[in-house]
Amino acid sequence: MTYDYVCKACEEEFVFEHSIKRKPRKKCPSCKKMKLLRLISVSTSVILKGDCWEKDGYASKEATKA
């Protein structure tokens, strides 16, 4: 998984790739202070399925006409 971090001390931003099981990083690679904060991001891949949705997420032609 990819995680975004920001340092509360120097305000540098970082992206790290690590396991979801790993505890969040704390030490800033730039200023070396223990002020690193993992940010919450909403990046996901969603595939809508059903009568009105196709694989790419757009409404089907029949649903569009109605």
CYANA upper distance limits for C-alpha pairs under 8 A (distance plus 0.5 A):
  1 MET  CA     17 GLU  CA      6.02
  1 MET  CA     18 HIS  CA      6.10
  1 MET  CA     19 SER  CA      6.43
  1 MET  CA     20 ILE  CA      6.92
  2 THR  CA     15 VAL  CA      7.28
  2 THR  CA     16 PHE  CA      6.23
  2 THR  CA     17 GLU  CA      4.85
  2 THR  CA     18 HIS  CA      7.03
  3 TYR  CA     15 VAL  CA      6.11
  3 TYR  CA     16 PHE  CA      5.84
  3 TYR  CA     17 GLU  CA      6.64
  3 TYR  CA     18 HIS  CA      8.17
  3 TYR  CA     38 ARG  CA      7.45
  3 TYR  CA     39 LEU  CA      7.78
  3 TYR  CA     41 SER  CA      8.42
  4 ASP  CA     13 GLU  CA      7.83
  4 ASP  CA     14 PHE  CA      6.34
  4 ASP  CA     15 VAL  CA      5.09
  4 ASP  CA     16 PHE  CA      7.05
  4 ASP  CA     38 ARG  CA      6.45
  4 ASP  CA     39 LEU  CA      5.96
  4 ASP  CA     40 ILE  CA      8.05
  4 ASP  CA     41 SER  CA      7.99
  5 TYR  CA     13 GLU  CA      6.21
  5 TYR  CA     14 PHE  CA      5.59
  5 TYR  CA     15 VAL  CA      6.63
  5 TYR  CA     16 PHE  CA      8.18
  5 TYR  CA     36 LEU  CA      6.98
  5 TYR  CA     37 LEU  CA      5.89
  5 TYR  CA     38 ARG  CA      4.84
  5 TYR  CA     39 LEU  CA      5.91
  6 VAL  CA     11 GLU  CA      6.52
  6 VAL  CA     12 GLU  CA      6.20
  6 VAL  CA     13 GLU  CA      4.87
  6 VAL  CA     14 PHE  CA      6.70
  6 VAL  CA     36 LEU  CA      6.23
  6 VAL  CA     37 LEU  CA      5.87
  6 VAL  CA     38 ARG  CA      7.12
  6 VAL  CA     39 LEU  CA      7.62
  7 CYS  CA     11 GLU  CA      5.30
  7 CYS  CA     12 GLU  CA      5.98
  7 CYS  CA     13 GLU  CA      7.05
  7 CYS  CA     28 CYS  CA      6.70
  7 CYS  CA     35 LYS  CA      5.93
  7 CYS  CA     36 LEU  CA      4.82
  7 CYS  CA     37 LEU  CA      6.52
  8 LYS  CA     35 LYS  CA      5.82
  8 LYS  CA     36 LEU  CA      6.77
  8 LYS  CA     37 LEU  CA      7.52
  9 ALA  CA     31 CYS  CA      8.32
  9 ALA  CA     33 LYS  CA      7.73
  9 ALA  CA     35 LYS  CA      6.52
 10 CYS  CA     30 SER  CA      8.44
 10 CYS  CA     31 CYS  CA      7.19
 12 GLU  CA     30 SER  CA      7.95
 18 HIS  CA     22 ARG  CA      7.36
 24 PRO  CA     37 LEU  CA      8.39
 24 PRO  CA     38 ARG  CA      7.00
 25 ARG  CA     36 LEU  CA      7.10
 25 ARG  CA     37 LEU  CA      8.08
 25 ARG  CA     38 ARG  CA      7.95
 26 LYS  CA     34 MET  CA      5.62
 26 LYS  CA     35 LYS  CA      6.53
 26 LYS  CA     36 LEU  CA      5.17
 26 LYS  CA     37 LEU  CA      7.29
 27 LYS  CA     32 LYS  CA      6.22
 27 LYS  CA     33 LYS  CA      6.06
 27 LYS  CA     34 MET  CA      4.79
 27 LYS  CA     35 LYS  CA      6.81
 27 LYS  CA     36 LEU  CA      6.20
 28 CYS  CA     32 LYS  CA      5.26
 28 CYS  CA     33 LYS  CA      6.01
 28 CYS  CA     34 MET  CA      6.71
 28 CYS  CA     35 LYS  CA      6.98
 28 CYS  CA     36 LEU  CA      5.89
 47 ILE  CA     55 LYS  CA      6.89
 47 ILE  CA     56 ASP  CA      7.42
 47 ILE  CA     57 GLY  CA      6.79
 48 LEU  CA     53 TRP  CA      6.50
 48 LEU  CA     54 GLU  CA      7.60
 48 LEU  CA     55 LYS  CA      7.24
 48 LEU  CA     56 ASP  CA      8.22
 48 LEU  CA     57 GLY  CA      6.00
 49 LYS  CA     53 TRP  CA      5.87
 49 LYS  CA     54 GLU  CA      6.84
 49 LYS  CA     55 LYS  CA      7.19
 49 LYS  CA     57 GLY  CA      8.24
 50 GLY  CA     54 GLU  CA      8.06
 52 CYS  CA     59 ALA  CA      5.88
 52 CYS  CA     60 SER  CA      6.01
 52 CYS  CA     63 ALA  CA      6.45
 53 TRP  CA     57 GLY  CA      6.12
 53 TRP  CA     58 TYR  CA      6.19
 53 TRP  CA     59 ALA  CA      5.28
 53 TRP  CA     60 SER  CA      6.27
 54 GLU  CA     58 TYR  CA      6.31
 54 GLU  CA     59 ALA  CA      6.92
 54 GLU  CA     60 SER  CA      6.73
 59 ALA  CA     63 ALA  CA      6.63
 59 ALA  CA     64 THR  CA      6.81
 60 SER  CA     64 THR  CA      6.79
 61 LYS  CA     65 LYS  CA      6.92
 62 GLU  CA     66 ALA  CA      7.15
